[in-house]
């Protein structure tokens, strides 16, 4: 899909305007705070919160956001004059991927996050964030099988048909917000590990991806910078718009998942958000990543645009995303594109249908074997457009007050060019069966 059409989509979405207060669409709604609260309203001192406080509460991974109408499952507690929030989820997944390049595995992707927030006077607020993942231990062998997935390395080789675990430290951030006028908020943040102003909200935190345990094939075209290092971000929110810019270390995390991969602030990004109503979040962003990949040299210029929608339904949320991401490699001059359409639809409170469709130009599928890559590239070129179609179902089984427990399954179908069918089989297919737990407030 050419660039023009992507922006057309953005405009289309922008036309879905409804009445909302100017800055309200970016703030956590008051009633949702009550709903998301683990405490009785009487003990919450909610009135003590200023606008800057409420603004910061919506930031999940540094600066990226879901539509503010979506209530991220969390536990909130007042600790003295501090407001704290805890979020976390874990999947235990059995995956089966077909064909010569497939595999199977039991693995457990997970993350846990704590945030603490304090207002400063009438107009300002601070927030501290810590997000951690035990992936390095629960995704053994530095990978889990995922057909056609590429990006990062394991044991010195590029990962192919496999997804990498996330690092132990997924996010460490200090955020500051200051209300400038009734309709404008200034935001500053620094993250030794964090999410620069680039791309949509990353899939592990995205409302529309909340019931899909496996990664998107477009991760390294769209949202893979969510655990970048040495990130500074400045943003200004004005009415329904937010403009942000970041400086950060552009190298992807190395395969030692237990440490923090610190480096110079050699990359930049800028992002423009538009929030037509509390149900919509739309963004367009661009960034230049300095030498991101261990297996190639050269910079990547990444452009992304996305539209996210979330609406309460059956005491749950119907959430959808449409995402485009493009990498331009400065060394090869090549552009590769990725598109994703993703949705989770609650049929009832505890029964959810999930779907994801992707098209991604994969150029590293044979990179781990240079002889094979040269042979294939000579005959067919080395970029292959892969289609991925996931359909799944999650059934929530309530057991605990503060934990949402569920079981689910999904199936992945693929479309691929005939040239690479000998390596994948004519009809590659993947499947995942999972148990999921997630922190939540009691109902
Ligand atoms: Cu990631």
Boltz pocket constraint, residues with backbone or C-beta under 6 A from the ligand:
constraints:
  - pocket:
      binder: B
      contacts: [[A, 166], [A, 202], [A, 219], [A, 223], [A, 224], [A, 226], [A, 227]]
      max_distance: 6.0
